[in-house]
Amino acid sequence: MAYYISEDECTACGICIDECPVEAISAGEDFYTIDPNLCTDCGACADACPVDAIHQE
């Protein structure tokens, strides 16, 4: 199961990008997104998110 970032909760702080070991996260205009084809389900991004905006599908 891949992770996803809730656009309603994401504050676009960028902390998750540095935590992703496979560079599956990219910056959008108002929030960040995770490419489900690259995500390895490690959970590093979710652990690092200060507002708990990252969830498993």
N, C-alpha and C positions, 0 to 999 in steps of 0.2 A: 504494500500500500504506500503510495507516494504521499508526501506532505503537501499542503497548500497554505497560502497566506490569505487570511481574511481581509478583503479590501476595506471592510468597515472598521477593522481593528488596527490595521497596519499604520504606523506613524512615519514610515519611510526613513527610519533612523540609520539603516544600513549595517547594523551589527550582524545580521544574519549572513550577509554576503561574505564577510571575512571568515565565518565559521564553516561554510560549506566546502567540503574537501573535493567536490567534483564540479564546482562552479555551475550549479544548476539554478542559482538564483540570479535574477536580473532586475535592474531598477526600472520601474515604470514612472510615469509622471507623478502620480499621487500615492502609489503603493508598489510593493515589490511582488514578483511572481516567481514560482518554482516550476521549472520544466519537468513534468512527470516522467519524461523519457530519460532524463539524466539523473534524477533523484534516486539515491541508493537506500533510502529509508533509515539513515543513520541517526536522525533526530538531533544532530548538533545544532541546527538552526533553531529548532523549537526550544531547546534548552537555553539558548542564548537570548531569545526574544524577551525584551523587558516588559512587553505588554501582552504576552501570551496570544499573539495573533496568528501563530503557526500551529496547524492541526493536521492530524492524519485523516485521509479520506476514508 
